[in-house]
Amino acid sequence: MARIAGVNIPTNKRVIVALQYIHGIGPAKAREIMDKVSIPDARRVNELSDSEVLQIREAIDRDYLVEGDLRREVAMNIKRLMDLGCYRGLRHRRGLPVRGQRTHTNARTRKGPARPIAGKKK
C-alpha cells in the first residue's frame, strides 16, 4: 500500500483514481500529476516502482496544497470571515446556509434535524 501525503492510497485501483483519495486532489489535478510524472493512465498503484511513487509524492508536495494544510487554510478562511463579522461570517457562526439558499423550508443539512414547536397541533 503506497502512502502519499499522509494517506494510504488503495493498491488495486488505477493511479489516477487512487490519487483522488487525497483531500484536495480531484480528477483534473490527478491527471495533471500523472502528466508531470509521465505515468500512463492504465497503470495501477501496485505496478508502480518505488521511484515513481517518490516522484508523485514530490510533485504533490511541491505544487499542491493537500490534506492537513488545505483543511487548516479553509478553516482559517472561515474563522477570518467570522471574526470580521461580515454577512458570510455571521451565516457560518449561526450554522445557516452561506450562499443564498432559502431557509424557510429545506436547509436541513445546515440547520440540523427539525425541532418541534410546543402547541403547534391542528
N, C-alpha and C positions, 0 to 999 in steps of 0.2 A: 504494500500500500504506500503510494507516494504521498509525502507531506509537503504541501506548498502553502506558504503564507499562514502557517499555523492550522491548516485544515487538512484532514486526511481525505484525499480525493479517491473515489471508487476506482478499483483497478480494472474491472472488466468493461468499462464504458470507453467510448471514443474520447480522445483528449479534449476535443472542442466542447463536448458535453460535460466532461468531468471538471473542467476549469470553471464552469458556471456554478459549481457548488461553493465557490469562494464568494463571500459577500462583496459586491462592488464590481463583479465581472459578469456581464451578460453575453448574449450571442455575438454582438458586434466586437466587443473588446476581446473575447475569446478568439475570434477569427483574426483580429489584429495581432495578437500574441503569437498565434500559430504561423502567421506570415513572417513576422520578425524573426522567429526562431527557425523558420523554414522546415516545418514538420508537415507531412502530408495529412490531409483531412481524414483518411481512413484509418490512421494509426490509433491503436488502443493504448491505454496507460500502461498495461502490463508488458507491452512491447517496447516501451521507452528505455533507452540506456540511462545510466546514472548521469552522464554528461548532458544529455538532453533535458532531464529533469532539472539539473542545475542551471542550464540556460534559461528555462522557463521561469524558474524561481528568481533568477537575477533580473530578467526582463520585467517581471511583475514588481519586484522591489524598487527598481529604478524608475519605472514610468507610471505606475498606477498607485492610487490611494485605495487600499482594501482593508477588509476586516476591522480590527480594533481602531485603527487610525481614522477610518472613514466613519465608523459609528460615533467616535468621540467628536469628530468635526461636525457631524449632523446634530448631535446633542448640544454642542456649544452654540451652533447657529440658532437652535430653538431657544436656548437659555438667553441668548442675546436679545431675541425678539421679546421674550417675556420681561427681561429687565428694562428694556426701552419703554414698555407699556404701550406699544403700538397695537393696532387692531388685531393683527395676526397673533401677536403675543398674548393678548387677552383671550382670544379663542383657544390657544394652546393651554393657557392657565385654567380655563373653565372646562376643558375637555370637550369642546364642541367642534364641529367641522370648521376647518380653516379656510377652505377655498370656495366659499359662497354657496354651498349646498343648502337646501331647505331643511329646517329642523322642526317644523310644525308636525309633520309626520316623518317617518324614516329616521335616519341618523342614529339608529340603534347601536351601530358598531362603536361610535364615539361616545354616546351617552350612557351605554350600558343597558341592562335589562329594564323594562318598564316598571315603574313603581306605582302601586295602586294609590288612588286618592280616596281618602275617607269620605263616606257618604255620597259616592257617585254611582248609585244604582238607579235603574229605571223603575 
